[in-house]
Amino acid sequence: MDGYLKEHPILEFKRGKKIKFFFEDREIEGYEGLPIAAALHAAGIKVLSFSERYNRPRGFFCAVGKCSSCLMEVDGHSNVMVCMELLKPGMKVRRQKGKSQKQ
């Protein structure tokens, strides 16, 4: 089993082909066109970022772009909501602490 949902009573999952991307310099596989957060979660990566004030781990929370728990650096761009950003081959994904000022 690869960690992805296979069935849902009202949602349909359309996966692209299996591709490779990088999480903090580690090569990982995921399905093209699904959210980056889903690929990370399926790979066992549950901590996506850390809160700025208390350095608490944050994970895949709302999955609809309404919170800031999934802000990560993607291909050198900070503050990317990985619950909404779709996975592409070769992406470089990194954790960040809080909301970064770097754009």
MOBEL-V475425 format. One record per pair of residues at least 6 apart in sequence whose C-alpha atoms are under 8 Angstrom apart, sorted by the first residue. I is the first residue (numbers start at 1). J is the second residue. D is the distance in whole Angstrom. If there is no record, write none. Layout:
i,j,d
I,J,D
I,J,D
//
This chain:
i,j,d
2,42,7
2,43,8
3,41,8
3,42,4
3,43,7
4,38,7
4,39,8
4,42,6
6,13,7
7,13,8
15,31,6
15,32,7
15,33,7
15,34,7
16,31,5
16,32,5
16,33,6
16,34,8
17,31,6
17,32,6
18,29,7
18,30,6
18,31,5
18,32,6
19,29,5
19,30,6
19,31,6
19,32,6
19,88,8
19,89,6
19,90,8
20,27,7
20,28,6
20,29,4
20,30,6
20,89,6
20,90,6
21,27,6
21,28,5
21,29,6
21,30,7
21,88,7
21,89,6
21,90,4
21,91,5
21,92,6
21,93,8
22,28,6
22,90,7
22,91,6
22,92,5
22,93,6
23,92,6
23,93,5
23,94,6
24,92,7
24,93,6
24,94,5
24,95,8
25,92,8
28,43,7
29,39,8
29,43,8
30,39,5
30,40,8
30,87,8
31,39,7
31,87,7
32,86,7
32,87,5
32,88,5
32,89,7
33,86,5
33,87,5
33,88,7
34,86,5
34,87,6
35,82,6
35,83,5
35,84,6
35,85,5
35,86,4
35,87,6
36,82,5
36,83,6
36,84,8
36,85,6
36,86,6
36,87,5
37,48,8
37,60,7
37,70,7
37,82,5
37,83,5
38,83,7
39,87,8
40,46,7
41,60,8
46,59,6
46,60,7
47,57,6
47,58,6
47,59,5
47,60,8
48,57,7
48,58,6
48,59,5
48,60,7
48,69,7
48,70,6
48,71,7
48,72,7
48,95,6
48,96,8
49,57,6
49,58,5
49,59,7
49,69,7
49,70,6
49,71,7
49,72,7
49,95,5
49,96,5
49,97,6
49,98,7
50,56,5
50,57,4
50,58,5
50,95,8
50,96,7
50,97,5
50,98,6
51,57,6
51,58,7
51,97,6
51,98,5
52,97,6
52,98,4
52,99,7
53,98,8
55,97,7
58,69,5
58,70,7
59,69,6
59,70,6
60,69,7
60,70,6
60,83,7
61,67,8
61,69,6
61,70,8
63,83,5
63,84,7
64,83,7
64,84,7
65,81,7
65,83,7
65,84,6
68,81,7
68,99,8
70,80,8
70,81,5
70,82,6
70,83,6
71,78,7
71,79,5
71,80,5
71,81,5
71,82,6
71,95,8
71,96,7
71,98,8
71,99,7
72,78,6
72,79,5
72,80,5
72,81,7
72,82,7
72,93,7
72,94,6
72,95,5
72,96,5
73,79,6
73,80,6
73,93,6
73,94,5
73,95,6
73,96,6
74,80,6
74,91,7
74,92,6
74,93,5
74,94,7
75,91,6
75,92,5
75,93,6
76,92,8
77,102,8
77,103,6
78,96,8
78,100,6
78,101,8
78,102,6
78,103,5
79,99,6
79,100,6
79,103,8
//
